[in-house]
Amino acid sequence: AITRDIVKNCITQRQIRVAQILKFLETHAHPLTAKNQSPIPPNVRDQIVLWAGEDQRVAFRQGWLLECRTDDGFHAAVKAAKTVHWRSVGRRRLFVDDSDRERCLVAAAESGGAMDVG
């Protein structure tokens, strides 16, 4: 059986790439499925790729989540920040580095928009 734990172990502990796992499965497929254009079902292929990418989806970063009360404040804060790691225009939220926090707060206040800090 192909399980998440087995795939993750191959990638992390044994340094086997996803392409190598898929090639192995294609090479050692049952003779009846090997005749197909793709001996690995698409859902199995997709799941292996998803499991492999799980460790690369999340990046932890020190910073500040700022929520602006007005559109003008939001746009001023985004413009003032040197680096915006994430933003949501609809929610008027942005995530910035420690060094940008004060700059964004001042810019939002000067534009007439208050800001909540989280």
HELIX and SHEET records of a PDB file:
HELIX    1   1 ARG A    4  THR A   12  1                                   9    
HELIX    2   2 VAL A   18  THR A   27  1                                  10    
HELIX    3   3 PRO A   31  ALA A   34  1                                   4    
HELIX    4   4 PRO A   42  GLY A   53  1                                  12    
HELIX    5   5 GLU A   54  GLN A   56  5                                   3    
HELIX    6   6 ASP A   71  ALA A   80  1                                  10    
HELIX    7   7 ASP A   98  GLU A  110  1                                  13    
SHEET    1   A 4 VAL A  84  SER A  88  0                                        
SHEET    2   A 4 ARG A  93  VAL A  96 -1                                        
SHEET    3   A 4 TRP A  64  CYS A  68 -1                                        
SHEET    4   A 4 MET A 115  VAL A 117 -1                                        
END                                                                             
